[in-house]
Amino acid sequence: GFSWDVTANVTTVSNKILKLPANGNPRNRVGGIEVAAGPATKNAAGEWEYKTKWVGGNQEGGKLGEVVAYVQNHIYRDWDDVKKNSNMTIDQVGKLYGPGLADQINPATKKTYRTSSGWKPIEPGDVCWEDMDGDGQITTYDQKVIGNTLPNITGGFSSTMSYKGLSLYARFDYSMGHTIYNGYLARVLGQYQGTFNVVTEVRNMWNEDKGVLDTDLPKFYYADQLAKYNITRGNGAGYNMNSNNSRFYSKADYLACREITLSYKFGKKLLGHTPLQDASVYVTGQNLFYLTGYKGNSPEAVVAGGAGGYVGVDDGRWATPRTFLFGLSVTF
């Protein structure tokens, strides 16, 4: 009297942009970000010369959904760390300068970096960014492709086990290969409006007074975009998918348990002395759990999109509710 039925499916996706309307740009590019294509070199006059390429956006020969970000190397632990790694660094994105440049003349203002309006020093607790082209400056060129908003594998499976009148049904689905931006966490820890409630991760942000020095979260500032751009970087404190701190992107692979139903169908012998022709009871749990490494509310924001329609942005929406149903089905 025992039976077990299993069904499963899997889909793989790969894409390449073959043709776009002519627009005068190389490869008819639409959007995208210009980044370093290799180390910068100095010419005979001592000027930097750059090799660049376009990534993200849409261009012939490219892929849909590329994610581009500034790469966080680590958080400066102390002043020795700052001087070792960024003593002579200029961060053009955040308008920051290394301690060795404090008294050097800023070509843009003809004042020292220390006295130039809007410029701030690189300090312990700030982010040490990857200098992709090695020119000693952090610019928009210092970004790279770190993932893709589109999963390359999706699928699901279900199982039904039955023994006499008892039946157990389970249904799962999964998605793999996509990257998600935790915009909610970035906005809260970055205090983009300066008035957000905080979350428990704030305890792990760099804090000299509390001895939190070896961490991957920068110092807590009131309104990050008005301070050091450690979190918001080049996106204007918005929910944009690109040009953020790589720390706030995650692989969002998941296995979701969509439904488990346990049911029992009463036999004819039990119903023989009743006016019932058929009867069964069941209990169902829906959206019971995810198996995922993503720590935001839902690894499925890549499907639903975020604020402003940015696919792949977790804007802090409520997770899919977990529900339980109890039922009785009878036929007279």
MARSE-670055 format. One line per field, with one value per residue (C-alpha): residue in three letters; x, y, z. Coordinates in Angstrom, 3 decimals, decimal comma. Example, Ala and Ser with C-alpha at 12.3 -4.5 7.8 and 13.67 -1.06 7.14 Angstrom:
<nodes>
type c(ala_ser)
px c(12,300_13,670)
py c(-4,500_-1,060)
pz c(7,800_7,140)
</nodes>
This chain:
<nodes>
type c(gly_phe_ser_trp_asp_val_thr_ala_asn_val_thr_thr_val_ser_asn_lys_ile_leu_lys_leu_pro_ala_asn_gly_asn_pro_arg_asn_arg_val_gly_gly_ile_glu_val_ala_ala_gly_pro_ala_thr_lys_asn_ala_ala_gly_glu_trp_glu_tyr_lys_thr_lys_trp_val_gly_gly_asn_gln_glu_gly_gly_lys_leu_gly_glu_val_val_ala_tyr_val_gln_asn_his_ile_tyr_arg_asp_trp_asp_asp_val_lys_lys_asn_ser_asn_met_thr_ile_asp_gln_val_gly_lys_leu_tyr_gly_pro_gly_leu_ala_asp_gln_ile_asn_pro_ala_thr_lys_lys_thr_tyr_arg_thr_ser_ser_gly_trp_lys_pro_ile_glu_pro_gly_asp_val_cys_trp_glu_asp_met_asp_gly_asp_gly_gln_ile_thr_thr_tyr_asp_gln_lys_val_ile_gly_asn_thr_leu_pro_asn_ile_thr_gly_gly_phe_ser_ser_thr_met_ser_tyr_lys_gly_leu_ser_leu_tyr_ala_arg_phe_asp_tyr_ser_met_gly_his_thr_ile_tyr_asn_gly_tyr_leu_ala_arg_val_leu_gly_gln_tyr_gln_gly_thr_phe_asn_val_val_thr_glu_val_arg_asn_met_trp_asn_glu_asp_lys_gly_val_leu_asp_thr_asp_leu_pro_lys_phe_tyr_tyr_ala_asp_gln_leu_ala_lys_tyr_asn_ile_thr_arg_gly_asn_gly_ala_gly_tyr_asn_met_asn_ser_asn_asn_ser_arg_phe_tyr_ser_lys_ala_asp_tyr_leu_ala_cys_arg_glu_ile_thr_leu_ser_tyr_lys_phe_gly_lys_lys_leu_leu_gly_his_thr_pro_leu_gln_asp_ala_ser_val_tyr_val_thr_gly_gln_asn_leu_phe_tyr_leu_thr_gly_tyr_lys_gly_asn_ser_pro_glu_ala_val_val_ala_gly_gly_ala_gly_gly_tyr_val_gly_val_asp_asp_gly_arg_trp_ala_thr_pro_arg_thr_phe_leu_phe_gly_leu_ser_val_thr_phe)
px c(0,000_3,025_3,766_6,234_6,054_8,796_8,873_11,699_12,750_15,795_16,362_19,692_20,026_22,911_22,606_24,598_23,572_23,918_22,550_21,428_20,161_23,024_23,683_27,237_28,781_31,249_29,303_26,165_26,503_23,601_24,513_27,358_30,386_33,917_36,459_40,155_41,179_44,661_47,362_47,767_51,197_53,054_54,198_57,421_55,824_54,970_51,231_49,045_47,688_44,773_43,471_39,709_36,688_32,924_31,044_27,437_24,633_23,924_26,404_26,823_28,784_28,019_25,636_22,420_22,403_26,081_26,675_29,489_30,904_33,843_35,754_36,338_39,728_39,415_38,654_41,630_42,326_44,513_46,819_49,631_47,273_46,272_49,893_50,954_48,238_47,042_49,557_49,671_46,224_43,703_40,088_38,354_34,984_34,784_37,112_39,544_43,327_45,980_47,918_51,081_49,220_47,735_50,016_50,373_48,792_45,486_45,618_41,864_41,841_45,496_45,224_46,547_44,312_43,988_42,503_40,632_36,891_35,039_38,141_38,597_41,431_41,468_41,255_41,033_37,566_37,347_37,351_40,550_39,431_41,034_43,015_42,312_44,641_47,365_47,593_47,350_43,866_40,373_38,223_35,234_37,709_38,311_35,205_34,711_32,019_31,257_28,170_24,916_21,315_20,022_20,143_21,707_19,988_16,389_14,128_12,030_10,939_8,046_7,463_4,305_4,538_1,369_0,553_-3,034_-5,026_-2,041_-0,270_2,694_3,284_6,241_7,186_10,462_12,036_15,514_17,554_21,317_23,955_22,467_23,776_21,659_22,378_21,262_20,156_18,204_21,257_23,408_20,898_20,507_24,221_25,040_22,332_21,678_19,036_20,664_17,487_17,076_16,690_19,705_19,960_22,091_24,907_25,775_27,563_30,062_30,983_34,510_34,581_37,828_36,110_34,537_37,590_35,870_38,887_39,025_35,743_34,386_31,998_33,268_32,918_29,381_28,816_25,784_24,809_27,546_27,153_28,061_31,010_33,339_31,243_32,344_29,022_27,101_30,134_28,954_25,226_23,940_22,579_19,948_18,868_20,933_22,214_25,686_28,585_28,125_30,464_31,096_30,615_26,850_26,451_25,816_25,262_21,593_21,337_18,402_16,266_12,710_10,228_6,952_4,566_4,314_0,900_0,032_-3,415_-5,486_-8,381_-10,844_-11,564_-14,975_-15,176_-14,880_-17,539_-19,867_-22,205_-22,299_-24,065_-20,636_-19,445_-15,930_-13,928_-10,349_-8,409_-5,191_-2,661_-0,577_2,431_3,381_6,657_8,137_11,840_14,771_18,140_20,363_23,532_21,844_21,229_18,643_14,872_14,436_16,837_14,065_14,287_16,107_12,766_10,522_12,844_13,522_12,520_12,401_12,355_16,021_16,018_18,322_17,986_16,682_14,853_13,781_10,402_8,615_9,628_7,045_4,707_4,744_1,193_-0,473_-3,796_-6,006_-8,803_-11,591_-13,140_-16,384_-18,759_-22,337)
py c(0,000_2,323_4,637_7,458_9,874_12,409_15,120_17,543_20,149_22,337_25,272_26,797_30,228_31,924_35,137_37,259_40,544_40,035_43,210_46,672_49,681_51,784_54,793_55,842_54,284_51,411_48,131_50,339_50,551_51,832_52,816_51,044_52,130_52,825_50,931_50,058_47,394_47,024_48,893_52,608_53,733_57,034_58,613_60,539_63,684_61,891_61,874_58,872_56,998_54,601_51,484_51,292_49,243_49,501_47,047_46,796_48,419_46,819_46,394_43,986_40,940_41,663_40,106_41,285_41,974_42,623_44,101_46,625_47,832_49,365_46,545_46,788_45,338_45,732_48,235_50,247_48,831_51,687_54,492_52,061_50,307_53,621_54,716_51,309_51,008_54,529_57,091_58,761_57,788_60,252_59,118_61,238_59,569_60,380_63,434_61,852_62,084_59,900_61,290_61,754_64,176_66,445_69,364_68,725_71,229_70,129_71,023_71,627_74,270_75,433_74,819_71,943_68,917_69,648_73,098_72,312_72,692_69,370_67,194_64,877_62,627_58,852_57,528_54,226_52,769_53,873_51,474_50,540_50,320_48,236_50,485_48,566_50,530_51,169_54,946_55,779_57,234_55,852_57,001_55,690_53,546_51,476_49,332_45,847_43,314_41,315_39,349_39,260_39,944_37,002_33,430_30,906_27,870_27,642_24,707_22,777_19,376_17,786_14,547_12,640_9,673_7,674_4,747_3,570_6,696_8,756_11,116_13,476_16,049_18,489_21,065_22,991_25,372_26,843_29,514_29,776_32,087_35,540_38,469_40,678_44,116_44,529_48,131_48,052_47,135_49,698_52,475_51,653_51,293_54,246_56,414_58,044_60,258_60,308_59,222_55,493_52,967_50,664_46,885_44,469_44,536_48,027_46,307_44,900_48,267_49,548_51,155_52,015_52,715_49,255_47,473_46,458_46,824_43,670_43,849_44,143_47,008_50,625_53,215_54,444_57,974_60,226_60,364_58,381_60,326_63,531_61,891_59,362_57,541_54,273_52,645_54,702_55,349_56,695_56,028_59,167_57,277_55,611_52,058_51,863_48,396_49,521_51,575_50,580_48,998_45,344_44,389_44,801_42,430_38,735_35,573_34,810_31,102_29,545_26,472_27,388_25,064_26,213_23,663_20,598_18,937_15,981_14,521_11,518_10,066_8,063_4,580_3,304_1,105_4,111_5,978_3,006_3,949_7,673_9,693_10,635_9,288_10,656_12,549_13,684_16,018_17,846_20,317_22,489_24,706_27,214_29,115_27,328_28,111_29,016_27,343_30,256_32,109_35,470_37,369_39,898_39,527_37,603_36,159_36,576_40,359_39,652_38,474_41,132_44,087_46,887_50,513_52,324_49,009_48,139_44,374_42,687_45,321_44,234_47,347_45,805_44,524_42,089_38,474_36,077_35,186_31,705_30,308_27,220_25,814_23,174_21,660_19,121_17,915_15,938_14,640_13,647)
pz c(0,000_-0,168_-3,117_-3,696_-6,630_-7,341_-10,017_-10,743_-13,276_-13,901_-16,244_-17,198_-18,780_-20,553_-22,521_-24,926_-26,553_-30,299_-31,865_-30,711_-32,681_-34,018_-31,769_-32,570_-29,462_-29,705_-29,834_-29,792_-26,040_-23,926_-20,379_-18,627_-16,594_-17,824_-15,693_-15,737_-18,252_-16,806_-14,885_-15,617_-16,872_-16,919_-20,196_-20,800_-19,371_-16,144_-16,864_-16,206_-19,218_-18,733_-20,417_-19,973_-20,985_-20,578_-18,403_-17,247_-19,207_-22,590_-25,410_-28,287_-27,174_-23,518_-21,013_-19,450_-15,721_-14,946_-11,471_-11,056_-7,718_-5,855_-4,160_-0,423_0,480_4,245_7,009_8,275_11,711_13,029_11,920_11,133_8,729_7,108_6,604_5,322_2,686_1,845_3,080_-0,356_-1,643_-3,058_-3,056_-5,689_-5,078_-1,372_-1,511_0,948_1,260_2,887_5,877_3,792_1,498_4,173_3,331_-0,406_-2,799_-4,268_-8,007_-8,071_-5,323_-5,127_-1,379_0,673_0,911_4,625_3,906_0,677_1,148_1,417_1,698_4,677_5,877_5,482_9,037_10,934_10,482_6,844_3,897_2,103_-1,536_-4,260_-6,606_-9,815_-12,088_-9,494_-9,980_-6,272_-6,694_-6,200_-9,115_-11,046_-13,003_-9,870_-10,197_-11,550_-12,396_-9,241_-10,286_-12,197_-11,209_-13,264_-11,927_-14,288_-12,761_-11,565_-10,897_-8,431_-7,257_-5,429_-3,579_-2,631_-0,250_0,398_2,622_2,666_3,598_4,770_2,338_2,706_-0,053_-0,267_-2,892_-3,200_-5,696_-6,028_-7,777_-8,176_-9,613_-8,991_-6,954_-4,721_-3,216_0,380_-0,044_3,194_5,295_3,480_4,086_7,761_8,559_6,300_7,903_4,518_6,103_9,510_11,275_10,616_13,389_13,508_13,275_15,295_12,717_13,985_16,884_14,379_12,850_13,521_16,957_18,720_22,045_22,105_20,690_17,446_15,154_13,027_11,136_7,607_8,461_8,482_11,226_11,933_10,622_10,691_6,980_5,227_1,966_3,824_5,569_3,920_1,285_2,885_2,058_-0,462_-2,723_-6,072_-6,064_-4,327_-1,298_-3,463_-4,238_-7,432_-8,222_-9,320_-7,913_-4,280_-1,750_-2,657_1,018_0,650_-2,307_-1,757_-3,690_-3,138_-3,988_-2,195_-1,759_-0,738_0,909_-0,637_0,805_3,011_3,364_5,553_4,847_5,830_3,856_5,916_4,624_3,573_6,640_8,944_6,970_6,524_9,372_8,509_5,791_4,379_1,054_1,411_4,075_4,619_6,909_6,225_7,616_5,271_5,866_3,147_2,675_5,663_5,218_2,979_2,864_1,815_2,694_2,115_5,359_4,215_4,452_1,219_-1,361_-3,941_-4,278_-7,548_-8,921_-7,430_-7,988_-5,553_-5,067_-8,374_-10,231_-9,715_-10,159_-7,668_-4,934_-1,538_-0,359_2,943_1,794_4,076_3,611_2,157_5,062_6,556_6,745_8,236_7,070_8,660_6,629_6,531_3,269_3,310_0,625_1,425)
</nodes>
